[in-house]
Amino acid sequence: MDPRRKDYLATEAIYSGNSLRIGDEFVMHDWERPLIRRMVEDLKLTPDDRLLEIGFGMGISASILQEFRPASHTIVEPHPQVLLQAERWKSARVNVQLHPGYWQQLDTGTQRYSAIFFDPYADDMEAVDDENLRFLQFAAQSLLADDGRLALFCIRPLLPLEYQRVMFEHYRRVEISSVKVAPRDTANPTADLDGHMISVVLHK
Ligand SMILES: C[S@@+](CC[C@H](N)C(=O)[O-])C[C@H]1O[C@@H](n2cnc3c(N)ncnc32)[C@H](O)[C@@H]1O
């Protein structure tokens, strides 16, 4: 989400057992779990990793990422109600830092991460693509250590050409694997592809 969209933070976050909506929009749904798990597995975390996660949502990825016990796990999240959930989730964990705000507001300094899990939210496809492409470039230039890896949540079930251009300009390797999902309640991004989405991991 673009930080200039002031309405986002004031819109109510509604957690049900299997989804998170912000206002009327589904921001996360439990059907995405197999894709999230595969993305985390493809990131191949080790206990030496300094991990940055963008977007807490329902904490599904955060919990799976924690199974790999990274040395540190920093989570960037702007929405105040989502942050409250993240605070509760964090309470029993020692290696997690919450960073309130948007990734676009990160003060990069000299801090570098060895692994990034990127799964924010925007409410139209043009904004999603714009944000993804900006982040891919920003992460390569200002966040990732050399040899670092980045898992990108890709709502598009095939990788658009523009993504490939940015990826191959800034990363040395792009790993894509196919994941079967069963969307329900939300729009179905896999309608033409028989339930397949892609897990994308980039290597700097
Ligand atoms: C799709 S959800 C994340 C789902 C999460 N990976 C999970 O497994 O539950 C997106 C989250 O990103 C947050 N978000 C939206 N725009 C953001 C931004 N620019 N920077 C950081 N977080 C953002 C939203 O508030 C929301 O909590």
The ligand as an SDF file (V2000), in Angstrom:
LIG
                    3D

 27 29  0  0  0  0  0  0  0  0999 V2000
   -1.3150  -10.1100    2.4800 C   0  0  0  0  0  0  0  0  0  0  0  0
   -1.0840   -9.5010    4.0930 S   0  0  0  0  0  0  0  0  0  0  0  0
    0.3160  -10.3970    4.6290 C   0  0  0  0  0  0  0  0  0  0  0  0
   -0.0270  -11.8030    4.9070 C   0  0  0  0  0  0  0  0  0  0  0  0
    1.0430  -12.5630    5.6660 C   0  0  0  0  0  0  0  0  0  0  0  0
    2.1670  -12.8790    4.8190 N   0  0  0  0  0  0  0  0  0  0  0  0
    0.4570  -13.8180    6.2630 C   0  0  0  0  0  0  0  0  0  0  0  0
    0.9620  -14.9030    5.9460 O   0  0  0  0  0  0  0  0  0  0  0  0
   -0.5000  -13.7290    7.0240 O   0  0  0  0  0  0  0  0  0  0  0  0
   -0.4220   -7.9060    3.7950 C   0  0  0  0  0  0  0  0  0  0  0  0
    0.0140   -7.1340    5.0300 C   0  0  0  0  0  0  0  0  0  0  0  0
    0.9050   -6.1000    4.5740 O   0  0  0  0  0  0  0  0  0  0  0  0
    0.6080   -4.9090    5.2440 C   0  0  0  0  0  0  0  0  0  0  0  0
    1.0660   -3.8190    4.3450 N   0  0  0  0  0  0  0  0  0  0  0  0
    0.3740   -3.1900    3.3750 C   0  0  0  0  0  0  0  0  0  0  0  0
    1.1420   -2.2790    2.7560 N   0  0  0  0  0  0  0  0  0  0  0  0
    2.3560   -2.3460    3.3510 C   0  0  0  0  0  0  0  0  0  0  0  0
    3.5820   -1.6260    3.1580 C   0  0  0  0  0  0  0  0  0  0  0  0
    3.6810   -0.6800    2.2180 N   0  0  0  0  0  0  0  0  0  0  0  0
    4.6200   -1.9050    3.9710 N   0  0  0  0  0  0  0  0  0  0  0  0
    4.5150   -2.8790    4.9280 C   0  0  0  0  0  0  0  0  0  0  0  0
    3.3870   -3.6060    5.1390 N   0  0  0  0  0  0  0  0  0  0  0  0
    2.3180   -3.3390    4.3580 C   0  0  0  0  0  0  0  0  0  0  0  0
   -0.8990   -4.9540    5.4350 C   0  0  0  0  0  0  0  0  0  0  0  0
   -1.3280   -4.0750    6.4430 O   0  0  0  0  0  0  0  0  0  0  0  0
   -1.1150   -6.4290    5.7550 C   0  0  0  0  0  0  0  0  0  0  0  0
   -1.0090   -6.6700    7.1310 O   0  0  0  0  0  0  0  0  0  0  0  0
  1  2  1  0
  2  3  1  0
  2 10  1  0
  3  4  1  0
  4  5  1  0
  5  6  1  0
  5  7  1  0
  7  8  2  0
  7  9  1  0
 10 11  1  0
 11 12  1  0
 11 26  1  0
 12 13  1  0
 13 14  1  0
 13 24  1  0
 14 15  1  0
 14 23  1  0
 15 16  2  0
 16 17  1  0
 17 18  1  0
 17 23  2  0
 18 19  1  0
 18 20  2  0
 20 21  1  0
 21 22  2  0
 22 23  1  0
 24 25  1  0
 24 26  1  0
 26 27  1  0
M  CHG  2   2   1   9  -1
M  END
$$$$
